[in-house]
Amino acid sequence: MKKYLVCLIIMLFSTGCSFMAKTPIVADYQKLNLINQMSTKNDVEKMLGTPQGVGVHIVNGHTYDLTFYYGLAGRFSLFGSANIDTGTAFISYQANNLADLLYFTSMATGPKISFDIDFPIKKLSEKLILGKSNISVVCEIMGQPQYKGRWIDKSNKVAHSVFFWDASQIQNNSAIKEKWLLIGFDNQEIVQDLNWVSSMPEDIKDFGEISEQNLKQLTRFTMAGFLPYFEPQSISTSTKIDPIQIDAVLKSNPTNIKTIKDIIGTPTAIGIRSFKNNSPLILSNWSFSKIEMKGYEDNFIPIGASKEEIEKSGQLESYMVMDVTQSRLIVGHNIQGEIKEILWIKPIK
């Protein structure tokens, strides 16, 4: 996920109206579209190489190995927009076989990406009905997505397209101020999946004011009592996220979100997830990202470069190289705090 805007703005002021930037590793993320339910870990690694993060995905009592891929390359503008090739992927495995895949990408040759966006969850809840509404309903409210991708849940035999909107920012203390929305839809373009997370007090307040009927439409939950009123004070601005500590917490097999909060503090963002063939969950999210400037790369050839561009590679603009590392813990639980799903990634180095 694209958590680098604050750092980039600083560089923009020092380098002019726009500049070229990339991560140390930029794979051909369009190959993610070739991954299917029969793919193996070896197939993925042949296409994408070394992941940027590793961890675990715990769901329904099963623990799967998790890998995280992330990279970007392209031009950034002072006006809060960019044309970039990007790839973000969360891939879990059972032994050597694919268990779950979630990815989204953008292309430098595609529409310009704007980082200055808003997506009011309250307004969305008034229009969106999971399992009935067309994806166009979401785009009318949100605008066109910055990123597009796919979700494969092998155990539940689900394969959906996804649209992703992101307005998150890294703060001066390296904490991530979250604000993102992921929507999944089927081959008939009917919205089936929703994943919304925010650190913004105004967003949390708006969510708590959604009517019961609209919340049921947004989550598919029909039982009484699922009305999580998210309090703005539930959010932490701490950067504390210690990979060794998180590993130790997960090894103790926590069953209630309170156990995790008592050890690592309140989450940095909260939200909700409702995916097809899965129970709707409240999300507690802890995240931390670090950006280090590694110098310049003079002969980088962008993904999809033409023959002429490759021949002129020695004359292309220099790219600032940014090493972006991220730790993220997402815990899905019900209103009673019972943990149903955990996703944990940490830098591979």
N, C-alpha and C positions, 0 to 999 in steps of 0.2 A: 504494500500500500504506500501511497506517495506522501511521505512525511518529511519533506525537505524544504518547504516553501520559504520559511524564515531565513534559513541559511542562504538560499539562492537569491533572495532579494538583496541581502547584504552584498553578495558578489556582483549582482547586476549594477548596483550603484558604483561599484569600483571598476567595472569593466565596460560600461556603456549601456545602451538600450537593450542589447541582447547578447547572449553568449552560448557556446556549445558546451555541453557537460555530459558525462557518462559515469557509470559505475565501473569498477575494475573488470568485471565479467559481464559481457552482454551476449547471451545466447540467442539463437533464432527462436524467439518465443512463439512465432506463428506455428511452429511444429507442435505446440501443445494441442492444437486441434486434431493431431493425428493419434493422440492417446485415446484408447477405448477400453471397454470392460475386460478385454482379453490381454491388455498390455501388462508387461512385467516391469519390475524395478530396473532390470538390465536394459530393457527397451527405452525407458525414460532417461536413464543415465547416458546412453549412447546419443540421445538427441540433445540433452541439456547440460551434461557434464556434472560438475560438483555443485551441490546445493549451497545456498547461503545460510541455511539454518537447519537444525534437526530438533526432534522432540518426540512427543507422544500424542496420540489421539485416543482418548478413552471414551467409549460409548457402549451402552447396553452390557456393561460388565466385561467388555473385551478391550484389550490394549493393543493398539497398532503403532508401528513405527511411522513417524511423520517426517517428511522433508519439506523444506521451504525454499522456493526459488524467487529471486527478485533481481531485476536489473533494468537499466534505462540508458538511452542515448538520444540526444537531440538538442534542439534550440529552445532556450528559455527567454522570455521577454520581460522587460521591466513592468509591463502592464498586466502581470498576473496570468499569463497564458503561455502555452508551449506547444511545439510540434515534436513529439518524441515517440521513439519505439520503446515500449515497456512490456514487462512481463511479471506477473505475480502469481504464484501457484502454491497451493497447499496440497500435498499428495501423501496419502497414507497407504501403508502396505500391510498385508497379512502374509508373513514370510516374504516371498519374492513376488507375490501377486498384488495387483492393484485392488485396494479396498474402497477408497474414496478420493475424488479429485475435485478441487475447486480452483479455477484459474480465471484471470481476466487480463487483457492486453490492450494496447493502443498502437497505432502506427503513425510514424512521422509524416507519411503521405496522406493520412486521413484528416478529419476535421481538427481544427485547433482546439486544444484543451484549455478550459478556463478553470482557475483555482478559486475564483470569487463567485461561489454559487451558494444557494440556500435550498433546503428541502424541508418545508414545514410538515412534520409528522402529523399534526392535528388536521391539516387540510387534506393530506393524503388519506387519512382514516375516514374522511367524509365521502371519498370517491371510490376507494379501492375495496373490492370484495375478493378475497383469495378464492381461487377455484372458479370464478365467474368473470372477472374483469379482464379485458384485453390489455396487453402491455402498453398500448397507445394511451390508455387512461393515465398511467404513471408518467409517460413522457410529456403529456400535456401539462402536468404540474411541475415536473422536474426539469424539463428540457431534455435534449438528447444526451445519452450517457457519455461520460468521459472514457469509459472502458467497457469492453464486451468480452464475454468468455463462456464458460460451460461448467456445469456441476454434474458429476457422476457419483451416485450412491449405489455401489454394486449390490450390497445386501438387500436393498429395497427396490432394486431394478428401476432406478430413476436416472434419467439423463435429460437435463434441462439446459437451455441457453440462459445466460445471466447478463444483466446490465448492472454496472457499478458506478455510483457517484461518490466522490470523495472531496471533502473540504477540510481535512485534518491539517494540523500545523504542529511543528516542533517548537516548543517554548525555549527560552534562554537557558533553562535548567535541564534541557534535553527531555523533559516529559512531553508526551504526545497529547495534544488537545484534539480529541477525536470528534469526527462528525462524518459518518458515512452510511450509505444505504446500498444494499444489494438486493436485487429483484430477480427471481428465476421464473421462467415461463416455458410452457411445453410447445410441441410442434404446431399446435393450433393458436399459438401466441396468447394463451390464457395464463394469467399470472398464478403461479402455484406456491411460490416461496418468497419470504421476506426476512431480511436480516438488517436491523437498524440499531446503530450505536451512537451515543453522543456523550461528550463531556460538558456540554453547554447547559448552564442552569435554566436558561429560558426554554430549551428543548425539553428538559426533564419536567419542567412545570407544565408545559403544553401536553406532554404525554399523559400526565396524571389527570388532566381535565378532559380526556377523550371519553365520550359517553360509552356506556356498557354495550349498547348495540353496535356502535362503530368499532369498538375494541374486538368484539366477537367476529365482525367481518374481516378485521385486520389480522386475526390470529387463528380463525376457525374454531376457537375454543368455545364450547357451548355449555359447559358446566358452570354453575354459579361459583363465585368466589375468586375467579381469576381476574382481579382488577388491581394489578400492581401499581400503586401510586408512588412513583419515583420521587424522592425528595432531593432537591438540589444539594443539600448538605451531605448527601451520600457519596459525593464525588471527592476524590483526593487529588492534590496537585503534586504529590510526592513522586520522586524519581526512583524510589526504593524498589528494586526488583532484582534480587540476587539469584542467579541461576542455580547455584548449589543449594540454596535454601528451598527454592521451588521444587527441585528434584527430591529433596528430603521430605517435603510436605506430601508430594504425590506418592512417594513410596509408603507412606503411612495409610494410604487408601482412605482419604477423607470422604465422609458421606453427606456432610452438611456444609453449606457455604460459610456458615459462621466459624467453622474450624479454620478455614483458610483466612478469613478476614481477621481473626484474632491473632494470627501469626504475621501476616504481611500488610495488614491495614486495609482501609477501604479502597475500592477500585478506583481507577483513573477515568473510567467511563462505564456506563450501564446502558442496557438496551433490551431488545427482544428479538427472538428468532422463531419463525414458524415455517418449516419446510414440509413439503408433501410427504406423507407416510411417517412423519415424526411428530411427537407431542410438542406444542408450543412451549418455549422456555424463556425465562428471564435470563439475561446475560450480565455477568459481572466480568469486567475487562481490566487487566493491568498491562501497561505497555511502556516501553522505554526504547528510544532510538538514539543512535550516535552517528554523527557524520564527521569524517576526517578527510581533509583535502590531501590528495596524494601526488599533486603535481599535474603534468600535462601529458597527453598522448597525441602525437602528431600524425600518425598514419592509420588511424582507425577508419575502417570501411563500414559504413552503416549497413544494416540488414536490408537486403533487397536492392543494393546499389547496382546501377547499370554498368555495362562494360566500360563505357566512357568514364564513369566516375571511378571505377577501379583503376583504370589506366592513369587517371589524374590524382590518385590517392596521395602522392607526395606533395600535391599542391592544396590539399583540403585544409580547412581550418583546424587549429589545435582544439582538443577537447580538454576541459578541466576534468580531472578524475576525482570522483567522490566515493569514498568507501562508506557505504550505509549499512550499519548493523542494527538488528532489532531483536528485542526479547518481548514475547507476548504470551500472556496467559488469559484464556477465555474460558469461563466456567458457566455452563448452562444448568439452571436449577428451576424448580417450581416455586410457588409462592411460599411454601413451607420451608424452603431452603434446601430441600433434598437434591443432591447433585445427580444429574442425569448424563452430563457430557462434559469432557474437559479437552481443550486443545492447548498445547504448550510447545512453543518453539524458542530456541536460543541460538545465538551465533555458533557456527560450526567451528570457528577458530578460537 
